[in-house]
Structure formats: structure tokens, C-alpha cells
Amino acid sequence: MVEDVSAQARLDEGFLHLRRLRCRNRRADGSVSRTYTVDVVDRPVPDAVAVLLWRKGAQGVEVLTRRTLRPAAYFRRELPLPVPDAETYLTLEELVAGVLEPEDTGQAGVQARAAAEVLEEAGYSVPPEAVELLGPAFFMLPGIISEKIHPTAVDVTGQQPGRPAGDGSPLEEGATVRWWPVAALLAACRRGEVADAKTELCVLRFLEAHPTAE
């Protein structure tokens, strides 16, 4: 870390916006609760997409993960953790994922963004219509974050990837990809070796949609 500029930063600038709201509950009988503070973390476009890339390989169905820098997870080591954590989390293993852009609207927009992220982060070129939706979007931290994640999957069996271009951010430097047998990835999630909730949930959604995959 070069500098902590938290004290000089505004709540409504940057990649994430923090809204600090004063709220009251209006009850069915017309009474209201005391006023309380609610902090909400938003982005200009609040939602994201996660993409489970899969292929049929020598070990059956295999799923791709990507390991990349995750500063928020890394700097938790400076916090007073209620349960000691032996991991440093400089990097984290997870599915390909990305934030929706203003033009990414409706189901077609989710599929288009999924295809774009697959090309950018994994080097595979897939048509948006090949992207499968794995059920409804879900919240990760609904108490504070408005984001919903749209789970998707796409089959890249037999394809050869190009070199992932990334998005030009230093956060993309040194990223690596790995193929897992789907059952091994799920087991790694449950052991905490892959500590990303969307990855585990998307694998479970995928196995439900493809019951013979495991």
C-alpha cells in the first residue's frame, strides 16, 4: 500500500459509492420506529456476472478458475479478526466474472457481458447466445451491498484459447487460470481452499442443471 487516502476521499466518488442514509420503519399500524443509520454500497451499474467455463476433458467435466489479486481480502489481515485466519489472500481463486456496463440490459445484456469477460479474462471467444443462465441472480451481502450476481455457464469443449487481454488494470497483473474436475472444485470450496462464495454457488447451480456432469 502506497497511501491510505480514506480520510480525504468522498463517499460518492471512485469505483464504489457509499451512501449513508437515515431511515425509519413505517409499521402496518401507522407507527414508526426510531431513526437509524443505513450504509449502502453501490456502483453506477450495481450488478455483475459470473461465468462458469466448462469443458469435457480426460477427467470428465472440468471447470476453469482464475487466480488474481484481491486487495480487499488481503488487507483484512490488518483488522481485529474474531476468528484467526491463517491465509493471507493476496490472490484468490474464483470464476471468471465482471461488472455489467450501462449498455448491458436484459438477458441479452447479461449474456453479452459474460462473453466479453470470458474473452478478456480467459481468452476464449464464445457467442453471447451460447451463454447459459444458471437461474436467478443472487445477493452476496444484502445487508450492505446492492449488487446482485447473475450466474451463467458456457461450454468451451474443443476450443483453443487465445492470450487473455485483461482490462489493463494493475489488478490483472500475474493472473493465472486453472482447470479443475468439477467435483474437485466443489470439494475445494467446501474445505475453504477456494474461499469464493459465488464460485461454490455457481458450481452447485451447474450440477443441478447438468446432473450427469459430476
FINUVEX-746666 format. One record per residue: residue number from 1; residue in one letter; x, y, z of N, C-alpha, C in turn. Coordinates in Angstrom, 3 decimals. Layout:
- nr	rest	npx	npy	npz	capx	capy	capz	cpx	cpy	cpz
- NUM	A	X	Y	Z	X	Y	Z	X	Y	Z
...
REM end
This chain:
- nr	rest	npx	npy	npz	capx	capy	capz	cpx	cpy	cpz
- 1	M	0.845	-1.193	0.000	0.000	0.000	0.000	0.883	1.246	0.000
- 2	V	0.654	2.124	-0.949	1.429	3.351	-1.054	0.890	4.419	-0.113
- 3	E	-0.447	4.532	-0.023	-1.058	5.588	0.787	-2.496	5.224	1.103
- 4	D	-2.945	5.547	2.295	-4.347	5.397	2.677	-4.991	6.778	2.618
- 5	V	-5.862	6.986	1.625	-6.475	8.303	1.417	-7.920	8.327	1.918
- 6	S	-8.280	7.407	2.791	-9.666	7.307	3.252	-10.177	8.608	3.844
- 7	A	-9.347	9.277	4.632	-9.789	10.491	5.325	-10.068	11.639	4.359
- 8	Q	-9.441	11.615	3.173	-9.645	12.701	2.204	-10.673	12.348	1.129
- 9	A	-11.113	11.101	1.070	-11.972	10.662	-0.027	-13.436	10.969	0.261
- 10	R	-14.183	11.271	-0.788	-15.628	11.447	-0.679	-16.306	10.087	-0.743
- 11	L	-17.495	10.005	-0.154	-18.244	8.757	-0.160	-18.848	8.438	-1.517
- 12	D	-19.006	9.461	-2.378	-19.718	9.269	-3.644	-18.800	9.343	-4.857
- 13	E	-17.521	9.047	-4.677	-16.603	9.019	-5.806	-15.863	7.678	-5.811
- 14	G	-15.221	7.380	-6.917	-14.495	6.120	-7.004	-15.340	5.010	-7.600
- 15	F	-14.771	3.809	-7.604	-15.441	2.649	-8.201	-16.700	2.282	-7.435
- 16	L	-16.644	2.390	-6.115	-17.795	2.117	-5.254	-18.266	3.409	-4.607
- 17	H	-19.566	3.527	-4.424	-20.141	4.682	-3.748	-20.775	4.215	-2.443
- 18	L	-20.482	4.913	-1.375	-21.103	4.616	-0.088	-22.158	5.662	0.206
- 19	R	-23.408	5.228	0.323	-24.494	6.120	0.738	-24.775	5.892	2.212
- 20	R	-24.806	6.950	2.977	-25.134	6.869	4.407	-26.511	7.500	4.595
- 21	L	-27.497	6.673	4.873	-28.895	7.082	4.907	-29.437	7.052	6.325
- 22	R	-30.347	7.960	6.608	-31.082	7.933	7.872	-32.495	7.462	7.564
- 23	C	-32.918	6.385	8.202	-34.167	5.712	7.851	-35.040	5.492	9.074
- 24	R	-36.311	5.246	8.804	-37.260	4.801	9.840	-38.144	3.719	9.236
- 25	N	-38.569	2.781	10.042	-39.522	1.760	9.614	-40.941	2.265	9.829
- 26	R	-41.792	2.185	8.803	-43.201	2.515	8.952	-43.968	1.203	9.104
- 27	R	-44.592	1.028	10.242	-45.244	-0.234	10.574	-46.680	-0.265	10.046
- 28	A	-47.260	-1.462	10.029	-48.610	-1.648	9.500	-49.642	-0.825	10.260
- 29	D	-49.403	-0.590	11.570	-50.379	0.173	12.356	-50.176	1.678	12.255
- 30	G	-49.258	2.113	11.400	-49.023	3.536	11.200	-47.935	4.122	12.073
- 31	S	-47.483	3.410	13.081	-46.401	3.900	13.922	-45.072	3.764	13.195
- 32	V	-44.061	4.466	13.694	-42.732	4.416	13.070	-41.691	4.086	14.129
- 33	S	-40.614	3.497	13.669	-39.501	3.175	14.562	-38.652	4.414	14.807
- 34	R	-37.682	4.271	15.689	-36.695	5.340	15.851	-35.882	5.465	14.560
- 35	T	-35.270	6.594	14.344	-34.418	6.815	13.189	-33.093	6.078	13.386
- 36	Y	-32.636	5.424	12.319	-31.362	4.700	12.394	-30.582	4.921	11.102
- 37	T	-29.292	4.618	11.147	-28.399	4.841	10.011	-28.229	3.560	9.206
- 38	V	-28.297	3.693	7.888	-28.071	2.572	6.973	-26.959	2.966	6.007
- 39	D	-25.919	2.140	5.915	-24.860	2.326	4.926	-25.104	1.361	3.770
- 40	V	-25.088	1.887	2.549	-25.324	1.081	1.349	-24.180	1.308	0.369
- 41	V	-23.578	0.229	-0.108	-22.508	0.309	-1.099	-23.099	0.010	-2.476
- 42	D	-22.923	0.949	-3.416	-23.458	0.832	-4.773	-22.341	1.061	-5.793
- 43	R	-22.633	0.701	-7.045	-21.866	1.146	-8.210	-22.844	1.811	-9.161
- 44	P	-22.349	2.583	-10.142	-23.270	3.176	-11.125	-24.173	2.134	-11.773
- 45	V	-23.626	0.973	-12.140	-24.439	-0.183	-12.549	-24.208	-1.244	-11.476
- 46	P	-25.215	-1.572	-10.680	-24.956	-2.351	-9.473	-24.660	-3.827	-9.671
- 47	D	-25.010	-4.407	-10.824	-24.934	-5.862	-10.935	-23.663	-6.344	-11.641
- 48	A	-23.411	-7.655	-11.506	-22.242	-8.298	-12.107	-22.662	-9.655	-12.666
- 49	V	-21.762	-10.257	-13.450	-21.999	-11.585	-13.995	-20.848	-12.490	-13.593
- 50	A	-21.156	-13.744	-13.273	-20.147	-14.775	-13.042	-20.322	-15.835	-14.115
- 51	V	-19.199	-16.347	-14.622	-19.254	-17.288	-15.746	-18.499	-18.567	-15.387
- 52	L	-19.213	-19.676	-15.383	-18.593	-20.975	-15.170	-18.221	-21.546	-16.543
- 53	L	-16.932	-21.468	-16.885	-16.445	-22.067	-18.126	-16.224	-23.550	-17.879
- 54	W	-16.733	-24.381	-18.768	-16.548	-25.810	-18.578	-16.227	-26.500	-19.897
- 55	R	-15.624	-27.666	-19.750	-15.290	-28.479	-20.920	-15.329	-29.942	-20.527
- 56	K	-15.474	-30.791	-21.506	-15.373	-32.228	-21.293	-13.919	-32.634	-21.552
- 57	G	-13.237	-33.072	-20.485	-11.831	-33.417	-20.593	-11.569	-34.859	-20.215
- 58	A	-10.295	-35.176	-20.030	-9.890	-36.538	-19.712	-10.444	-37.006	-18.378
- 59	Q	-10.686	-36.045	-17.470	-11.202	-36.376	-16.141	-12.699	-36.083	-16.017
- 60	G	-13.382	-36.057	-17.149	-14.800	-35.728	-17.129	-15.000	-34.241	-17.298
- 61	V	-16.038	-33.702	-16.693	-16.313	-32.266	-16.794	-15.309	-31.491	-15.952
- 62	E	-14.679	-30.493	-16.559	-13.702	-29.643	-15.889	-14.173	-28.192	-15.920
- 63	V	-13.832	-27.458	-14.865	-14.263	-26.064	-14.707	-13.033	-25.175	-14.545
- 64	L	-13.067	-24.031	-15.187	-11.939	-23.090	-15.135	-12.119	-22.084	-14.013
- 65	T	-11.040	-21.874	-13.248	-10.994	-20.776	-12.290	-9.833	-19.863	-12.633
- 66	R	-9.880	-18.692	-12.069	-8.860	-17.676	-12.327	-8.358	-17.155	-10.981
- 67	R	-7.041	-17.129	-10.808	-6.443	-16.618	-9.575	-5.857	-15.246	-9.863
- 68	T	-6.296	-14.254	-9.078	-5.864	-12.885	-9.323	-5.796	-12.109	-8.014
- 69	L	-5.200	-10.927	-8.070	-5.040	-10.092	-6.884	-6.391	-9.672	-6.324
- 70	R	-6.502	-9.718	-4.981	-7.727	-9.283	-4.308	-7.333	-8.489	-3.059
- 71	P	-7.018	-7.178	-3.234	-6.526	-6.375	-2.115	-7.472	-6.324	-0.921
- 72	A	-8.778	-6.277	-1.163	-9.718	-6.203	-0.032	-9.589	-7.425	0.863
- 73	A	-9.416	-8.601	0.240	-9.229	-9.810	1.032	-7.873	-9.799	1.731
- 74	Y	-6.848	-9.279	1.049	-5.503	-9.257	1.620	-5.428	-8.352	2.849
- 75	F	-6.014	-7.167	2.762	-5.872	-6.198	3.848	-6.758	-6.505	5.056
- 76	R	-7.584	-7.554	4.976	-8.347	-7.952	6.166	-7.427	-8.423	7.275
- 77	R	-6.205	-8.791	6.945	-5.253	-9.237	7.973	-4.927	-8.123	8.963
- 78	E	-5.187	-6.868	8.572	-4.928	-5.732	9.456	-6.089	-5.464	10.413
- 79	L	-7.179	-6.198	10.249	-8.371	-5.987	11.060	-8.350	-6.892	12.304
- 80	P	-9.102	-6.521	13.340	-9.203	-7.382	14.528	-10.137	-8.555	14.261
- 81	L	-9.639	-9.602	13.649	-10.468	-10.726	13.232	-10.992	-11.503	14.435
- 82	P	-12.288	-11.783	14.480	-12.840	-12.544	15.611	-12.386	-13.995	15.620
- 83	V	-12.073	-14.531	14.433	-11.543	-15.891	14.323	-10.225	-15.796	13.555
- 84	P	-9.128	-16.255	14.139	-7.834	-16.163	13.439	-7.905	-16.814	12.069
- 85	D	-7.234	-16.198	11.101	-7.243	-16.677	9.719	-5.795	-16.848	9.281
- 86	A	-5.391	-18.075	8.992	-4.005	-18.356	8.619	-3.690	-17.937	7.190
- 87	E	-4.713	-17.745	6.356	-4.494	-17.387	4.955	-4.204	-15.894	4.809
- 88	T	-3.402	-15.555	3.804	-3.112	-14.143	3.539	-4.006	-13.563	2.441
- 89	Y	-4.457	-14.394	1.483	-5.379	-13.976	0.431	-4.845	-12.837	-0.432
- 90	L	-3.537	-12.836	-0.704	-3.028	-11.859	-1.668	-3.700	-12.077	-3.020
- 91	T	-3.911	-13.334	-3.358	-4.676	-13.686	-4.553	-5.809	-14.616	-4.143
- 92	L	-6.818	-14.692	-4.988	-7.980	-15.522	-4.694	-8.395	-16.275	-5.950
- 93	E	-8.812	-17.514	-5.765	-9.287	-18.365	-6.855	-10.790	-18.186	-7.002
- 94	E	-11.247	-17.908	-8.209	-12.676	-17.719	-8.430	-13.012	-17.894	-9.910
- 95	L	-14.285	-17.896	-10.220	-14.720	-17.968	-11.611	-14.442	-16.655	-12.333
- 96	V	-14.432	-16.720	-13.644	-14.432	-15.504	-14.449	-15.661	-14.682	-14.080
- 97	A	-15.488	-13.378	-13.920	-16.610	-12.524	-13.524	-16.326	-11.092	-13.947
- 98	G	-17.370	-10.282	-14.001	-17.190	-8.888	-14.353	-18.431	-8.065	-14.085
- 99	V	-18.232	-6.775	-13.990	-19.305	-5.829	-13.711	-20.077	-5.515	-14.991
- 100	L	-21.396	-5.471	-14.908	-22.202	-5.066	-16.065	-21.974	-3.591	-16.388
- 101	E	-22.025	-3.289	-17.686	-21.880	-1.920	-18.159	-23.265	-1.339	-18.452
- 102	P	-23.384	-0.001	-18.604	-24.696	0.606	-18.834	-25.456	0.009	-20.018
- 103	E	-24.749	-0.430	-21.052	-25.428	-0.980	-22.225	-25.874	-2.426	-22.041
- 104	D	-25.467	-3.071	-20.939	-25.777	-4.486	-20.721	-27.135	-4.624	-20.027
- 105	T	-28.197	-4.582	-20.812	-29.539	-4.628	-20.243	-30.250	-5.915	-20.642
- 106	G	-31.084	-6.412	-19.746	-31.862	-7.603	-20.021	-30.994	-8.850	-20.097
- 107	Q	-31.643	-9.969	-20.418	-30.936	-11.249	-20.521	-29.838	-11.189	-21.576
- 108	A	-30.124	-10.567	-22.713	-29.125	-10.469	-23.777	-27.906	-9.680	-23.311
- 109	G	-28.130	-8.663	-22.488	-27.019	-7.877	-21.968	-26.142	-8.683	-21.031
- 110	V	-26.763	-9.509	-20.193	-26.002	-10.381	-19.295	-25.163	-11.365	-20.107
- 111	Q	-25.760	-11.952	-21.138	-25.030	-12.902	-21.976	-23.880	-12.221	-22.719
- 112	A	-24.120	-11.016	-23.203	-23.070	-10.287	-23.923	-21.909	-9.955	-22.992
- 113	R	-22.211	-9.533	-21.773	-21.148	-9.213	-20.824	-20.392	-10.471	-20.419
- 114	A	-21.101	-11.584	-20.257	-20.440	-12.850	-19.929	-19.447	-13.227	-21.022
- 115	A	-19.868	-13.144	-22.276	-18.992	-13.482	-23.397	-17.775	-12.558	-23.438
- 116	A	-17.982	-11.275	-23.174	-16.874	-10.317	-23.180	-15.872	-10.629	-22.077
- 117	E	-16.357	-10.992	-20.889	-15.460	-11.309	-19.783	-14.693	-12.605	-20.031
- 118	V	-15.332	-13.569	-20.662	-14.663	-14.825	-20.998	-13.479	-14.558	-21.932
- 119	L	-13.681	-13.712	-22.928	-12.602	-13.377	-23.856	-11.498	-12.609	-23.135
- 120	E	-11.882	-11.640	-22.320	-10.913	-10.770	-21.653	-10.096	-11.517	-20.602
- 121	E	-10.744	-12.383	-19.825	-10.085	-12.996	-18.682	-9.572	-14.409	-18.943
- 122	A	-10.129	-15.102	-19.931	-9.718	-16.482	-20.179	-9.261	-16.735	-21.609
- 123	G	-9.521	-15.808	-22.526	-9.026	-15.939	-23.891	-9.897	-16.754	-24.818
- 124	Y	-11.092	-17.159	-24.374	-11.991	-17.944	-25.225	-13.008	-17.024	-25.893
- 125	S	-13.219	-17.240	-27.181	-14.211	-16.463	-27.918	-15.491	-17.291	-28.028
- 126	V	-16.547	-16.804	-27.397	-17.829	-17.519	-27.432	-18.932	-16.548	-27.835
- 127	P	-19.925	-17.005	-28.591	-21.046	-16.126	-28.942	-21.936	-15.915	-27.715
- 128	P	-22.476	-14.732	-27.541	-23.329	-14.482	-26.374	-24.480	-15.466	-26.243
- 129	E	-25.044	-15.897	-27.382	-26.202	-16.799	-27.319	-25.827	-18.184	-26.802
- 130	A	-24.520	-18.500	-26.750	-24.081	-19.789	-26.206	-24.015	-19.776	-24.681
- 131	V	-24.128	-18.600	-24.080	-24.037	-18.482	-22.626	-25.350	-18.936	-21.995
- 132	E	-25.254	-19.866	-21.068	-26.416	-20.431	-20.372	-26.637	-19.692	-19.049
- 133	L	-27.863	-19.324	-18.769	-28.188	-18.707	-17.482	-28.445	-19.797	-16.450
- 134	L	-27.793	-19.677	-15.294	-27.932	-20.682	-14.230	-28.894	-20.190	-13.154
- 135	G	-30.108	-19.896	-13.566	-31.113	-19.479	-12.594	-31.045	-17.998	-12.269
- 136	P	-31.796	-17.570	-11.271	-31.902	-16.145	-10.962	-30.639	-15.586	-10.318
- 137	A	-30.482	-14.270	-10.438	-29.370	-13.575	-9.796	-29.510	-13.644	-8.279
- 138	F	-28.389	-13.473	-7.576	-28.401	-13.577	-6.120	-27.567	-12.462	-5.492
- 139	F	-27.934	-12.120	-4.255	-27.149	-11.180	-3.458	-25.996	-11.916	-2.788
- 140	M	-24.901	-11.200	-2.533	-23.790	-11.740	-1.746	-23.806	-11.194	-0.318
- 141	L	-23.999	-9.875	-0.185	-24.038	-9.233	1.137	-25.197	-8.243	1.160
- 142	P	-26.439	-8.729	1.215	-27.591	-7.835	1.082	-27.749	-6.840	2.220
- 143	G	-27.040	-7.043	3.322	-27.122	-6.075	4.412	-26.455	-4.760	4.090
- 144	I	-25.472	-4.769	3.167	-24.729	-3.537	2.889	-24.483	-3.283	1.405
- 145	I	-24.546	-4.309	0.555	-24.181	-4.147	-0.849	-25.398	-4.431	-1.728
- 146	S	-25.705	-3.507	-2.645	-26.882	-3.643	-3.505	-26.658	-4.599	-4.666
- 147	E	-25.421	-5.000	-4.920	-25.087	-5.829	-6.070	-25.797	-7.178	-6.052
- 148	K	-26.281	-7.574	-7.235	-26.687	-8.941	-7.489	-25.736	-9.528	-8.534
- 149	I	-25.458	-10.823	-8.409	-24.607	-11.518	-9.364	-25.470	-12.441	-10.209
- 150	H	-25.304	-12.361	-11.517	-26.044	-13.200	-12.453	-25.174	-14.417	-12.801
- 151	P	-25.571	-15.630	-12.390	-24.758	-16.814	-12.639	-24.991	-17.370	-14.040
- 152	T	-23.915	-17.677	-14.738	-24.004	-18.199	-16.089	-22.979	-19.308	-16.283
- 153	A	-23.082	-20.005	-17.394	-22.115	-21.044	-17.754	-21.974	-21.076	-19.261
- 154	V	-20.813	-21.559	-19.740	-20.619	-21.719	-21.179	-19.641	-22.861	-21.417
- 155	D	-19.962	-23.679	-22.416	-19.168	-24.842	-22.785	-18.109	-24.425	-23.811
- 156	V	-16.829	-24.691	-23.495	-15.753	-24.370	-24.431	-14.990	-25.643	-24.841
- 157	T	-15.665	-26.781	-24.754	-15.040	-28.053	-25.133	-14.476	-27.980	-26.555
- 158	G	-13.221	-28.376	-26.694	-12.592	-28.424	-28.011	-12.011	-27.120	-28.492
- 159	Q	-12.222	-26.033	-27.786	-11.703	-24.741	-28.218	-10.295	-24.508	-27.674
- 160	Q	-9.486	-23.805	-28.441	-8.173	-23.374	-28.002	-8.226	-21.881	-27.676
- 161	P	-7.814	-21.503	-26.465	-7.920	-20.088	-26.105	-6.793	-19.256	-26.697
- 162	G	-7.078	-17.977	-26.878	-6.024	-17.020	-27.175	-5.438	-16.510	-25.864
- 163	R	-4.581	-15.541	-25.958	-3.987	-14.953	-24.764	-4.967	-13.952	-24.160
- 164	P	-5.344	-14.130	-22.878	-6.280	-13.178	-22.269	-5.715	-11.760	-22.280
- 165	A	-6.513	-10.815	-22.739	-6.046	-9.436	-22.853	-6.090	-8.700	-21.520
- 166	G	-6.989	-9.119	-20.608	-7.182	-8.372	-19.380	-7.826	-7.027	-19.663
- 167	D	-7.961	-6.218	-18.613	-8.579	-4.906	-18.806	-7.588	-3.758	-18.660
- 168	G	-6.298	-4.090	-18.569	-5.283	-3.054	-18.450	-5.009	-2.598	-17.040
- 169	S	-5.775	-3.094	-16.071	-5.594	-2.683	-14.690	-4.420	-3.431	-14.055
- 170	P	-3.660	-2.778	-13.134	-2.623	-3.500	-12.389	-3.181	-4.689	-11.601
- 171	L	-4.471	-4.645	-11.276	-5.081	-5.762	-10.561	-5.107	-7.032	-11.405
- 172	E	-4.965	-6.895	-12.728	-4.975	-8.048	-13.618	-3.585	-8.677	-13.776
- 173	E	-2.553	-7.999	-13.279	-1.193	-8.489	-13.485	-0.979	-9.823	-12.760
- 174	G	-0.341	-10.747	-13.457	0.004	-12.026	-12.835	-1.146	-12.994	-12.697
- 175	A	-2.310	-12.697	-13.278	-3.457	-13.601	-13.162	-3.153	-14.924	-13.862
- 176	T	-3.614	-16.017	-13.268	-3.422	-17.345	-13.852	-4.756	-18.073	-13.883
- 177	V	-4.862	-19.049	-14.790	-6.087	-19.845	-14.865	-5.757	-21.307	-14.592
- 178	R	-6.772	-22.044	-14.156	-6.595	-23.454	-13.798	-7.877	-24.217	-14.120
- 179	W	-7.718	-25.419	-14.637	-8.861	-26.302	-14.870	-8.959	-27.315	-13.747
- 180	W	-10.174	-27.486	-13.205	-10.444	-28.439	-12.132	-11.482	-29.462	-12.594
- 181	P	-11.350	-30.726	-12.207	-12.518	-31.603	-12.270	-13.615	-30.996	-11.402
- 182	V	-14.835	-30.975	-11.885	-15.884	-30.225	-11.192	-16.074	-30.688	-9.748
- 183	A	-15.983	-31.987	-9.494	-16.141	-32.480	-8.130	-14.996	-32.016	-7.242
- 184	A	-13.784	-31.931	-7.795	-12.634	-31.467	-7.018	-12.771	-29.996	-6.667
- 185	L	-13.307	-29.201	-7.585	-13.510	-27.778	-7.295	-14.540	-27.601	-6.197
- 186	L	-15.635	-28.341	-6.275	-16.651	-28.240	-5.228	-16.069	-28.644	-3.873
- 187	A	-15.272	-29.706	-3.841	-14.645	-30.140	-2.587	-13.695	-29.076	-2.055
- 188	A	-12.955	-28.403	-2.945	-12.041	-27.343	-2.526	-12.803	-26.159	-1.939
- 189	C	-13.957	-25.864	-2.509	-14.809	-24.807	-1.946	-15.246	-25.175	-0.528
- 190	R	-15.664	-26.398	-0.348	-16.188	-26.820	0.950	-15.092	-26.927	2.009
- 191	R	-13.840	-27.141	1.582	-12.712	-27.155	2.521	-12.203	-25.753	2.812
- 192	G	-12.669	-24.768	2.074	-12.195	-23.404	2.255	-10.958	-23.073	1.455
- 193	E	-10.491	-23.992	0.628	-9.323	-23.718	-0.202	-9.670	-22.747	-1.326
- 194	V	-10.876	-22.824	-1.825	-11.419	-21.823	-2.744	-12.490	-21.089	-1.949
- 195	A	-12.143	-19.907	-1.484	-12.979	-19.210	-0.496	-13.872	-18.155	-1.135
- 196	D	-14.427	-18.468	-2.284	-15.269	-17.522	-3.018	-16.672	-18.095	-3.123
- 197	A	-17.635	-17.408	-2.521	-18.992	-17.948	-2.417	-19.666	-18.103	-3.771
- 198	K	-19.457	-17.149	-4.680	-20.139	-17.242	-5.976	-19.650	-18.451	-6.757
- 199	T	-18.377	-18.818	-6.577	-17.856	-19.995	-7.266	-18.575	-21.248	-6.788
- 200	E	-18.700	-21.405	-5.481	-19.370	-22.590	-4.950	-20.833	-22.632	-5.376
- 201	L	-21.516	-21.506	-5.295	-22.932	-21.487	-5.653	-23.129	-21.761	-7.143
- 202	C	-22.261	-21.195	-7.990	-22.405	-21.445	-9.424	-22.119	-22.907	-9.762
- 203	V	-21.155	-23.522	-9.076	-20.891	-24.944	-9.313	-22.114	-25.764	-8.927
- 204	L	-22.735	-25.446	-7.803	-23.933	-26.176	-7.385	-25.069	-25.969	-8.370
- 205	R	-25.255	-24.748	-8.841	-26.299	-24.479	-9.845	-26.015	-25.260	-11.126
- 206	F	-24.749	-25.294	-11.529	-24.364	-26.008	-12.747	-24.655	-27.495	-12.609
- 207	L	-24.289	-28.080	-11.483	-24.513	-29.521	-11.282	-26.005	-29.857	-11.229
- 208	E	-26.806	-28.921	-10.733	-28.242	-29.136	-10.740	-28.779	-29.120	-12.172
- 209	A	-28.231	-28.215	-12.993	-28.681	-28.119	-14.388	-28.107	-29.238	-15.258
- 210	H	-26.967	-29.798	-14.836	-26.289	-30.855	-15.599	-26.004	-32.015	-14.652
- 211	P	-27.011	-32.775	-14.263	-26.857	-33.782	-13.207	-25.878	-34.911	-13.543
- 212	T	-25.538	-35.103	-14.803	-24.591	-36.169	-15.143	-23.147	-35.663	-15.174
- 213	A	-22.935	-34.381	-14.897	-21.600	-33.800	-15.026	-20.624	-34.321	-13.984
- 214	E	-21.094	-34.580	-12.776	-20.206	-34.966	-11.694	-19.758	-36.409	-11.852
REM end
